[in-house]
Amino acid sequence: MLYMMRPMVLLPLATSASSVLRVIFGIMLIGALLGFAVICAMKGKWVFFVLGWFSGIFWMVGAWRLAKPNSYWAKRRYGDAELAEAQLRFPRRLFSRLKDDDDS
């Protein structure tokens, strides 16, 4: 059994200039994707936030789209026009249905 085990060979992270650039690019890419993830969470886009762990494109789309009106992002960064647009796009469906049931 022991003859089948080989010692693990550890390669240095950067052996040339192109390897250094690849490592730097990888770190920048991961940082950008995690930045999109934070923006998704701040905008209240929880479905995009969860799906982003499987594919980073969901984080980018969630960061690009309009925030929900109750989110931290909308309260801090939106003016009156953007907040009105967010409220039109994301109505409070649950509460409006409960109000309709009370009227009947």
VEXVEX-537483 format. One record per residue: residue in three letters; x, y, z of N, C-alpha, C, O, CB in turn; residue number from 1. Coordinates in nm, 3 decimals. Glycine has a CB too. Example, Ala and Ser with C-alpha at 12.3 -4.5 7.8 and 13.67 -1.06 7.14 Angstrom:
BEGIN
{atom 'ala',{1.319,-0.569,0.780},{1.230,-0.450,0.780},{1.320,-0.330,0.780},{1.424,-0.332,0.846},{1.131,-0.447,0.905},1}
{atom 'ser',{1.285,-0.225,0.708},{1.367,-0.106,0.714},{1.290,0.003,0.787},{1.341,0.114,0.804},{1.408,-0.060,0.572},2}
***
This chain:
BEGIN
{atom 'met',{0.081,-0.119,0.000},{0.000,0.000,0.000},{0.086,0.126,0.000},{0.054,0.223,-0.068},{-0.092,-0.001,0.119},1}
{atom 'leu',{0.192,0.124,0.075},{0.273,0.244,0.087},{0.342,0.281,-0.044},{0.371,0.399,-0.066},{0.376,0.226,0.195},2}
{atom 'tyr',{0.367,0.185,-0.129},{0.434,0.217,-0.254},{0.342,0.297,-0.347},{0.391,0.364,-0.439},{0.481,0.089,-0.323},3}
{atom 'met',{0.209,0.292,-0.325},{0.116,0.367,-0.410},{0.104,0.513,-0.368},{0.062,0.597,-0.447},{-0.021,0.301,-0.407},4}
{atom 'met',{0.139,0.543,-0.246},{0.127,0.681,-0.198},{0.249,0.760,-0.243},{0.363,0.716,-0.228},{0.113,0.686,-0.043},5}
{atom 'arg',{0.223,0.875,-0.298},{0.333,0.961,-0.343},{0.332,1.089,-0.260},{0.225,1.137,-0.221},{0.320,0.994,-0.495},6}
{atom 'pro',{0.446,1.141,-0.233},{0.448,1.267,-0.158},{0.387,1.379,-0.243},{0.408,1.386,-0.364},{0.592,1.303,-0.116},7}
{atom 'met',{0.314,1.464,-0.176},{0.250,1.576,-0.245},{0.356,1.678,-0.283},{0.437,1.720,-0.200},{0.140,1.642,-0.157},8}
{atom 'val',{0.355,1.715,-0.407},{0.452,1.813,-0.456},{0.384,1.950,-0.450},{0.282,1.972,-0.515},{0.501,1.778,-0.601},9}
{atom 'leu',{0.442,2.039,-0.375},{0.388,2.173,-0.362},{0.459,2.265,-0.460},{0.580,2.286,-0.452},{0.402,2.226,-0.218},10}
{atom 'leu',{0.381,2.318,-0.552},{0.438,2.412,-0.649},{0.427,2.553,-0.592},{0.330,2.586,-0.525},{0.365,2.402,-0.786},11}
{atom 'pro',{0.524,2.633,-0.617},{0.512,2.773,-0.571},{0.397,2.842,-0.643},{0.364,2.809,-0.756},{0.645,2.850,-0.596},12}
{atom 'leu',{0.335,2.940,-0.575},{0.221,3.010,-0.634},{0.260,3.084,-0.761},{0.186,3.081,-0.860},{0.162,3.108,-0.534},13}
{atom 'ala',{0.372,3.149,-0.759},{0.412,3.228,-0.874},{0.554,3.191,-0.915},{0.649,3.216,-0.841},{0.401,3.379,-0.843},14}
{atom 'thr',{0.566,3.132,-1.032},{0.699,3.095,-1.080},{0.745,3.187,-1.191},{0.863,3.187,-1.227},{0.700,2.952,-1.129},15}
{atom 'ser',{0.653,3.266,-1.248},{0.691,3.359,-1.354},{0.601,3.481,-1.347},{0.510,3.489,-1.264},{0.682,3.291,-1.494},16}
{atom 'ala',{0.627,3.576,-1.434},{0.549,3.701,-1.434},{0.404,3.674,-1.472},{0.313,3.736,-1.417},{0.611,3.803,-1.531},17}
{atom 'ser',{0.381,3.582,-1.565},{0.243,3.554,-1.606},{0.165,3.487,-1.492},{0.045,3.508,-1.479},{0.242,3.464,-1.731},18}
{atom 'ser',{0.233,3.408,-1.410},{0.166,3.347,-1.296},{0.127,3.452,-1.192},{0.021,3.444,-1.131},{0.255,3.241,-1.232},19}
{atom 'val',{0.213,3.550,-1.173},{0.183,3.658,-1.079},{0.060,3.734,-1.127},{-0.027,3.768,-1.047},{0.303,3.753,-1.064},20}
{atom 'leu',{0.053,3.763,-1.256},{-0.061,3.834,-1.312},{-0.189,3.753,-1.298},{-0.296,3.808,-1.272},{-0.037,3.869,-1.458},21}
{atom 'arg',{-0.179,3.622,-1.315},{-0.297,3.536,-1.299},{-0.347,3.537,-1.156},{-0.468,3.541,-1.133},{-0.265,3.393,-1.342},22}
{atom 'val',{-0.257,3.534,-1.061},{-0.296,3.538,-0.919},{-0.361,3.671,-0.886},{-0.464,3.675,-0.819},{-0.174,3.513,-0.828},23}
{atom 'ile',{-0.302,3.781,-0.933},{-0.358,3.913,-0.908},{-0.495,3.926,-0.973},{-0.588,3.979,-0.912},{-0.263,4.023,-0.961},24}
{atom 'phe',{-0.509,3.879,-1.096},{-0.637,3.884,-1.165},{-0.743,3.801,-1.092},{-0.858,3.843,-1.080},{-0.622,3.835,-1.310},25}
{atom 'gly',{-0.704,3.685,-1.045},{-0.797,3.600,-0.970},{-0.844,3.665,-0.842},{-0.963,3.657,-0.808},{-0.732,3.467,-0.939},26}
{atom 'ile',{-0.754,3.728,-0.770},{-0.791,3.798,-0.647},{-0.885,3.914,-0.677},{-0.982,3.936,-0.605},{-0.665,3.849,-0.572},27}
{atom 'met',{-0.857,3.989,-0.785},{-0.944,4.101,-0.822},{-1.082,4.051,-0.864},{-1.183,4.114,-0.831},{-0.880,4.182,-0.935},28}
{atom 'leu',{-1.088,3.941,-0.935},{-1.216,3.885,-0.980},{-1.299,3.838,-0.861},{-1.419,3.865,-0.855},{-1.193,3.768,-1.076},29}
{atom 'ile',{-1.237,3.770,-0.768},{-1.309,3.724,-0.648},{-1.357,3.844,-0.567},{-1.469,3.843,-0.515},{-1.218,3.633,-0.562},30}
{atom 'gly',{-1.274,3.946,-0.555},{-1.315,4.067,-0.483},{-1.433,4.136,-0.549},{-1.524,4.182,-0.480},{-1.199,4.163,-0.474},31}
{atom 'ala',{-1.432,4.144,-0.681},{-1.543,4.207,-0.753},{-1.672,4.127,-0.735},{-1.778,4.184,-0.712},{-1.510,4.221,-0.902},32}
{atom 'leu',{-1.662,3.995,-0.745},{-1.782,3.911,-0.729},{-1.838,3.921,-0.588},{-1.959,3.926,-0.569},{-1.750,3.765,-0.762},33}
{atom 'leu',{-1.750,3.923,-0.488},{-1.799,3.939,-0.351},{-1.857,4.078,-0.329},{-1.949,4.094,-0.249},{-1.686,3.913,-0.251},34}
{atom 'gly',{-1.806,4.177,-0.399},{-1.865,4.311,-0.393},{-2.006,4.311,-0.449},{-2.096,4.374,-0.393},{-1.779,4.411,-0.470},35}
{atom 'phe',{-2.027,4.240,-0.561},{-2.162,4.226,-0.617},{-2.254,4.152,-0.520},{-2.372,4.184,-0.509},{-2.156,4.152,-0.752},36}
{atom 'ala',{-2.199,4.054,-0.449},{-2.280,3.980,-0.351},{-2.326,4.071,-0.238},{-2.441,4.064,-0.195},{-2.199,3.863,-0.294},37}
{atom 'val',{-2.237,4.157,-0.190},{-2.273,4.250,-0.083},{-2.380,4.348,-0.132},{-2.474,4.379,-0.058},{-2.148,4.327,-0.034},38}
{atom 'ile',{-2.367,4.396,-0.254},{-2.466,4.488,-0.309},{-2.601,4.418,-0.322},{-2.704,4.479,-0.292},{-2.421,4.542,-0.446},39}
{atom 'cys',{-2.602,4.292,-0.366},{-2.728,4.216,-0.374},{-2.795,4.207,-0.238},{-2.916,4.226,-0.228},{-2.702,4.074,-0.428},40}
{atom 'ala',{-2.719,4.179,-0.137},{-2.776,4.169,-0.002},{-2.828,4.304,0.045},{-2.933,4.311,0.108},{-2.672,4.115,0.097},41}
{atom 'met',{-2.756,4.411,0.016},{-2.799,4.544,0.058},{-2.924,4.590,-0.016},{-3.002,4.668,0.037},{-2.688,4.645,0.037},42}
{atom 'lys',{-2.943,4.541,-0.139},{-3.060,4.578,-0.217},{-3.181,4.490,-0.185},{-3.290,4.515,-0.236},{-3.029,4.569,-0.364},43}
{atom 'gly',{-3.163,4.390,-0.100},{-3.275,4.303,-0.064},{-3.305,4.197,-0.168},{-3.416,4.143,-0.169},{-3.396,4.384,-0.040},44}
{atom 'lys',{-3.212,4.167,-0.255},{-3.230,4.067,-0.361},{-3.179,3.932,-0.312},{-3.074,3.885,-0.354},{-3.155,4.109,-0.491},45}
{atom 'trp',{-3.255,3.871,-0.222},{-3.209,3.749,-0.155},{-3.207,3.628,-0.247},{-3.123,3.540,-0.230},{-3.296,3.720,-0.036},46}
{atom 'val',{-3.297,3.622,-0.343},{-3.296,3.509,-0.438},{-3.169,3.516,-0.523},{-3.103,3.414,-0.544},{-3.423,3.511,-0.528},47}
{atom 'phe',{-3.137,3.634,-0.572},{-3.014,3.650,-0.651},{-2.890,3.626,-0.565},{-2.791,3.571,-0.614},{-3.008,3.790,-0.713},48}
{atom 'phe',{-2.896,3.666,-0.439},{-2.783,3.644,-0.349},{-2.755,3.495,-0.331},{-2.640,3.453,-0.336},{-2.810,3.710,-0.213},49}
{atom 'val',{-2.858,3.416,-0.309},{-2.841,3.272,-0.290},{-2.798,3.205,-0.420},{-2.707,3.122,-0.419},{-2.971,3.208,-0.237},50}
{atom 'leu',{-2.861,3.241,-0.531},{-2.824,3.180,-0.660},{-2.683,3.219,-0.702},{-2.617,3.146,-0.776},{-2.924,3.221,-0.769},51}
{atom 'gly',{-2.636,3.333,-0.655},{-2.501,3.377,-0.689},{-2.392,3.287,-0.635},{-2.281,3.285,-0.689},{-2.479,3.515,-0.638},52}
{atom 'trp',{-2.420,3.212,-0.530},{-2.321,3.117,-0.478},{-2.297,3.003,-0.576},{-2.194,2.936,-0.570},{-2.365,3.062,-0.343},53}
{atom 'phe',{-2.393,2.981,-0.667},{-2.377,2.875,-0.768},{-2.322,2.930,-0.899},{-2.248,2.862,-0.969},{-2.510,2.806,-0.793},54}
{atom 'ser',{-2.358,3.054,-0.931},{-2.306,3.119,-1.050},{-2.300,3.270,-1.023},{-2.401,3.331,-0.990},{-2.394,3.087,-1.176},55}
{atom 'gly',{-2.184,3.327,-1.036},{-2.163,3.467,-1.004},{-2.241,3.564,-1.090},{-2.258,3.681,-1.053},{-2.019,3.499,-1.015},56}
{atom 'ile',{-2.290,3.520,-1.205},{-2.367,3.608,-1.292},{-2.493,3.658,-1.222},{-2.540,3.768,-1.250},{-2.404,3.536,-1.422},57}
{atom 'phe',{-2.550,3.578,-1.131},{-2.670,3.620,-1.058},{-2.638,3.738,-0.966},{-2.722,3.826,-0.948},{-2.727,3.502,-0.975},58}
{atom 'trp',{-2.519,3.742,-0.909},{-2.479,3.856,-0.826},{-2.470,3.982,-0.911},{-2.512,4.089,-0.868},{-2.345,3.829,-0.756},59}
{atom 'met',{-2.415,3.969,-1.031},{-2.404,4.085,-1.119},{-2.541,4.137,-1.160},{-2.564,4.258,-1.158},{-2.323,4.049,-1.244},60}
{atom 'val',{-2.631,4.048,-1.195},{-2.766,4.088,-1.234},{-2.840,4.150,-1.116},{-2.905,4.253,-1.131},{-2.846,3.968,-1.290},61}
{atom 'gly',{-2.830,4.090,-0.999},{-2.896,4.144,-0.881},{-2.842,4.281,-0.841},{-2.917,4.366,-0.793},{-2.881,4.049,-0.767},62}
{atom 'ala',{-2.712,4.302,-0.861},{-2.652,4.432,-0.829},{-2.694,4.537,-0.931},{-2.701,4.655,-0.898},{-2.499,4.420,-0.824},63}
{atom 'trp',{-2.720,4.497,-1.052},{-2.757,4.589,-1.159},{-2.901,4.636,-1.147},{-2.932,4.751,-1.178},{-2.735,4.524,-1.294},64}
{atom 'arg',{-2.990,4.547,-1.102},{-3.133,4.577,-1.100},{-3.171,4.671,-0.986},{-3.093,4.696,-0.894},{-3.213,4.449,-1.087},65}
{atom 'leu',{-3.293,4.723,-0.994},{-3.345,4.818,-0.898},{-3.364,4.752,-0.762},{-3.408,4.638,-0.754},{-3.477,4.877,-0.947},66}
{atom 'ala',{-3.331,4.823,-0.656},{-3.343,4.769,-0.520},{-3.488,4.768,-0.475},{-3.571,4.843,-0.525},{-3.258,4.851,-0.421},67}
{atom 'lys',{-3.516,4.681,-0.379},{-3.649,4.680,-0.320},{-3.665,4.804,-0.231},{-3.567,4.849,-0.172},{-3.673,4.549,-0.237},68}
{atom 'pro',{-3.787,4.859,-0.222},{-3.804,4.987,-0.152},{-3.773,4.983,-0.003},{-3.739,5.087,0.054},{-3.943,5.035,-0.171},69}
{atom 'asn',{-3.783,4.869,0.062},{-3.755,4.860,0.205},{-3.609,4.830,0.236},{-3.571,4.823,0.352},{-3.842,4.755,0.268},70}
{atom 'ser',{-3.528,4.813,0.134},{-3.390,4.770,0.156},{-3.303,4.885,0.206},{-3.337,5.002,0.192},{-3.331,4.712,0.028},71}
{atom 'tyr',{-3.191,4.848,0.263},{-3.092,4.944,0.311},{-3.045,5.033,0.196},{-3.031,5.155,0.212},{-2.971,4.871,0.376},72}
{atom 'trp',{-3.020,4.972,0.080},{-2.970,5.043,-0.036},{-3.068,5.153,-0.080},{-3.028,5.266,-0.104},{-2.944,4.946,-0.152},73}
{atom 'ala',{-3.195,5.118,-0.088},{-3.296,5.214,-0.135},{-3.313,5.328,-0.035},{-3.327,5.443,-0.075},{-3.430,5.144,-0.158},74}
{atom 'lys',{-3.311,5.297,0.094},{-3.330,5.401,0.196},{-3.214,5.499,0.198},{-3.234,5.618,0.222},{-3.346,5.337,0.334},75}
{atom 'arg',{-3.094,5.451,0.173},{-2.975,5.536,0.184},{-2.938,5.606,0.054},{-2.887,5.718,0.056},{-2.859,5.454,0.230},76}
{atom 'arg',{-2.963,5.541,-0.061},{-2.905,5.591,-0.185},{-3.006,5.644,-0.286},{-2.966,5.714,-0.379},{-2.827,5.484,-0.248},77}
{atom 'tyr',{-3.135,5.614,-0.271},{-3.232,5.655,-0.371},{-3.296,5.788,-0.334},{-3.319,5.817,-0.217},{-3.340,5.548,-0.387},78}
{atom 'gly',{-3.323,5.867,-0.437},{-3.399,5.990,-0.421},{-3.548,5.959,-0.431},{-3.589,5.843,-0.432},{-3.356,6.095,-0.527},79}
{atom 'asp',{-3.626,6.063,-0.438},{-3.771,6.045,-0.442},{-3.818,5.973,-0.568},{-3.905,5.887,-0.561},{-3.840,6.180,-0.431},80}
{atom 'ala',{-3.760,6.007,-0.684},{-3.803,5.946,-0.810},{-3.769,5.796,-0.814},{-3.853,5.714,-0.852},{-3.737,6.018,-0.929},81}
{atom 'glu',{-3.647,5.762,-0.775},{-3.608,5.621,-0.777},{-3.686,5.540,-0.674},{-3.722,5.425,-0.700},{-3.457,5.607,-0.750},82}
{atom 'leu',{-3.713,5.598,-0.558},{-3.788,5.528,-0.454},{-3.933,5.507,-0.499},{-3.991,5.402,-0.470},{-3.783,5.607,-0.322},83}
{atom 'ala',{-3.991,5.605,-0.568},{-4.127,5.589,-0.620},{-4.131,5.478,-0.726},{-4.226,5.400,-0.730},{-4.178,5.722,-0.680},84}
{atom 'glu',{-4.029,5.472,-0.812},{-4.022,5.366,-0.912},{-4.008,5.229,-0.848},{-4.069,5.132,-0.893},{-3.906,5.392,-1.008},85}
{atom 'ala',{-3.927,5.221,-0.743},{-3.911,5.094,-0.672},{-4.041,5.051,-0.606},{-4.073,4.932,-0.604},{-3.799,5.105,-0.567},86}
{atom 'gln',{-4.116,5.146,-0.551},{-4.243,5.112,-0.488},{-4.346,5.067,-0.590},{-4.430,4.982,-0.560},{-4.297,5.231,-0.409},87}
{atom 'leu',{-4.342,5.123,-0.712},{-4.431,5.077,-0.818},{-4.395,4.936,-0.865},{-4.482,4.854,-0.892},{-4.427,5.173,-0.936},88}
{atom 'arg',{-4.266,4.911,-0.873},{-4.221,4.781,-0.923},{-4.238,4.670,-0.820},{-4.268,4.556,-0.856},{-4.077,4.789,-0.965},89}
{atom 'phe',{-4.219,4.701,-0.694},{-4.229,4.601,-0.587},{-4.339,4.640,-0.488},{-4.309,4.688,-0.379},{-4.093,4.587,-0.513},90}
{atom 'pro',{-4.466,4.620,-0.525},{-4.572,4.653,-0.429},{-4.574,4.551,-0.316},{-4.525,4.439,-0.331},{-4.710,4.657,-0.499},91}
{atom 'arg',{-4.630,4.591,-0.204},{-4.643,4.498,-0.091},{-4.765,4.411,-0.116},{-4.876,4.445,-0.077},{-4.656,4.575,0.046},92}
{atom 'arg',{-4.743,4.301,-0.182},{-4.853,4.215,-0.225},{-4.925,4.150,-0.108},{-5.048,4.142,-0.109},{-4.803,4.108,-0.319},93}
{atom 'leu',{-4.853,4.104,-0.010},{-4.915,4.034,0.102},{-5.008,4.128,0.178},{-5.121,4.090,0.210},{-4.808,3.978,0.196},94}
{atom 'phe',{-4.963,4.247,0.206},{-5.044,4.341,0.282},{-5.162,4.392,0.201},{-5.270,4.416,0.256},{-4.960,4.458,0.330},95}
{atom 'ser',{-5.144,4.410,0.070},{-5.255,4.455,-0.012},{-5.362,4.348,-0.021},{-5.481,4.380,-0.027},{-5.207,4.494,-0.151},96}
{atom 'arg',{-5.324,4.222,-0.023},{-5.422,4.113,-0.025},{-5.496,4.106,0.107},{-5.617,4.080,0.109},{-5.354,3.979,-0.056},97}
{atom 'leu',{-5.428,4.129,0.217},{-5.496,4.127,0.346},{-5.595,4.242,0.359},{-5.703,4.225,0.417},{-5.394,4.133,0.460},98}
{atom 'lys',{-5.561,4.358,0.306},{-5.652,4.473,0.309},{-5.775,4.446,0.225},{-5.886,4.483,0.263},{-5.581,4.600,0.261},99}
{atom 'asp',{-5.756,4.380,0.108},{-5.869,4.347,0.023},{-5.962,4.247,0.092},{-6.084,4.255,0.076},{-5.821,4.291,-0.110},100}
{atom 'asp',{-5.906,4.155,0.167},{-5.988,4.056,0.237},{-6.067,4.122,0.350},{-6.180,4.080,0.379},{-5.900,3.942,0.293},101}
{atom 'asp',{-6.011,4.223,0.415},{-6.081,4.292,0.523},{-6.198,4.373,0.471},{-6.299,4.389,0.541},{-5.984,4.382,0.600},102}
{atom 'asp',{-6.187,4.425,0.348},{-6.293,4.507,0.291},{-6.415,4.423,0.255},{-6.527,4.475,0.253},{-6.242,4.581,0.168},103}
{atom 'ser',{-6.396,4.297,0.226},{-6.508,4.212,0.180},{-6.607,4.184,0.289},{-6.706,4.115,0.265},{-6.457,4.082,0.126},104}
***
